Amino acid sequence: MKIPRCSILSVMILATLVTLGAVAQETEESTETPEAPPAAEPEATDPPGLSYETTVNFELLKHFDLEGGAGEVVFRGVEFTVSSAKGGVLGTSDADIKATIGVMLDCSTEAKKKAKFDLTVQFFDGEGALVDRLTDSANLKDEEKVVKFKHTTLKYAVPLIKTAKLTAVYKGK
């Protein structure tokens, strides 16, 4: 049985058209504009005025003026100190490997009841990498006060610190 040439040619053309149609359909599907994802909900943030954040250079025994506050607490300045760590067990001393960073935060409040705030100080190196972190809280009551925070860290890390980011969050009474 001999198949006419025009039938073979017709089948080949038809197969090519089917293949091209499938490719065109895939291309059309891939170039369709995808539906926009649902709008992301905004991140929860502290209400305005209940937190304070600033970054200062980390220089020892130098007073840095601050302007701002968190809730009823007003921050006026900060100063950093470093001393050797004290203590040890059975006559051993950590002074060779540990240091204590002191953060003296000059603040005030007119609150009649205790005004509490949480403080986080992040210490960064010159490239912006986190070296260490201090987290503590303090209470004030109708006073001006220099609140002292102490943080023990490794002695070799202190010279790496170039900036300090202070974040205070007012916690109320």
Secondary structure, DSSP 8 states (H G I E B T S, - for coil): ----HHHHHHHHHHHHHHHHHHHHHHHHHHHS---------------TTSEEEEEEE--BT--EEEEEEETTEEEEEEEEEEEE----STT---TTTEEEEEEEEEEEE--SS-EEEEEEEEEE-TTS-EEEEEEEEEEE-SEEEEEEEEEEEEGGGGGG--EEEEEEEEEE-
